[in-house]
Amino acid sequence: MNKEIIKKVIKIEKLKYEIIKDMLPEKALSRLNKFENEVVMVIKDIVIEIINEPSEGEENIVKDVKKVKVNFL
């Protein structure tokens, strides 16, 4: 699909979501906002764990530095 079409579809969906939130009663809106905040915190924790834990291939890698002589003349 074209990038512009995808951007417009995402924008439409965001606007539909905002309209739905505007029509909700105050109690339901507060519960939805609380739920959104909790979801963001969970996703943030998951991303931090993924970033901090080493991948399977990195555990066995030994990093050696070798001195190299280069003669540019």
C-alpha positions as CSV (number, residue, x, y, z in Angstrom):
1,M,0.0,0.0,0.0
2,N,1.0,3.6,-0.4
3,K,2.5,5.3,2.6
4,E,0.1,8.2,2.4
5,I,-2.9,5.9,2.4
6,I,-1.6,4.1,5.4
7,K,-1.0,7.4,7.2
8,K,-4.5,8.5,6.4
9,V,-6.1,5.2,7.6
10,I,-4.2,5.5,10.9
11,K,-5.3,9.1,11.3
12,I,-9.0,8.1,10.6
13,E,-8.8,5.4,13.2
14,K,-7.3,7.8,15.8
15,L,-10.1,10.2,15.1
16,K,-12.7,7.5,15.4
17,Y,-11.2,6.6,18.8
18,E,-11.3,10.2,20.0
19,I,-15.0,10.5,19.0
20,I,-15.8,7.3,20.9
21,K,-14.0,8.7,24.0
22,D,-15.9,11.9,23.7
23,M,-19.2,10.1,23.7
24,L,-18.4,8.0,26.8
25,P,-19.8,8.9,30.2
26,E,-17.4,10.4,32.7
27,K,-17.1,7.2,34.8
28,A,-16.4,5.0,31.8
29,L,-13.9,7.6,30.5
30,S,-12.0,7.6,33.7
31,R,-11.8,3.8,33.7
32,L,-10.6,3.9,30.1
33,N,-7.9,6.4,30.8
34,K,-6.7,4.4,33.8
35,F,-6.6,1.3,31.6
36,E,-4.6,3.1,28.9
37,N,-2.1,4.2,31.5
38,E,-1.7,0.7,32.9
39,V,-1.2,-0.7,29.4
40,V,1.4,1.9,28.6
41,M,3.3,1.0,31.8
42,V,3.2,-2.7,31.0
43,I,4.4,-2.2,27.5
44,K,7.2,0.1,28.8
45,D,8.3,-2.6,31.3
46,I,8.3,-5.3,28.6
47,V,10.4,-3.1,26.3
48,I,12.9,-2.3,29.1
49,E,13.2,-6.0,29.9
50,I,13.8,-6.9,26.2
51,I,16.4,-4.2,25.9
52,N,18.3,-5.2,29.1
53,E,18.4,-8.9,28.7
54,P,21.2,-10.2,26.5
55,S,20.2,-12.1,23.4
56,E,21.1,-15.8,23.1
57,G,24.0,-15.2,20.8
58,E,25.6,-12.5,22.9
59,E,26.3,-14.6,25.9
60,N,29.0,-16.8,24.4
61,I,30.8,-14.0,22.4
62,V,34.3,-13.2,23.7
63,K,35.5,-9.8,22.6
64,D,39.2,-9.7,21.9
65,V,41.1,-6.7,20.8
66,K,44.1,-7.3,18.5
67,K,46.8,-4.7,17.8
68,V,47.3,-4.1,14.1
69,K,50.2,-2.4,12.6
70,V,49.5,-0.4,9.4
71,N,52.2,1.1,7.3
72,F,50.8,3.9,5.2
73,L,54.1,4.8,3.5
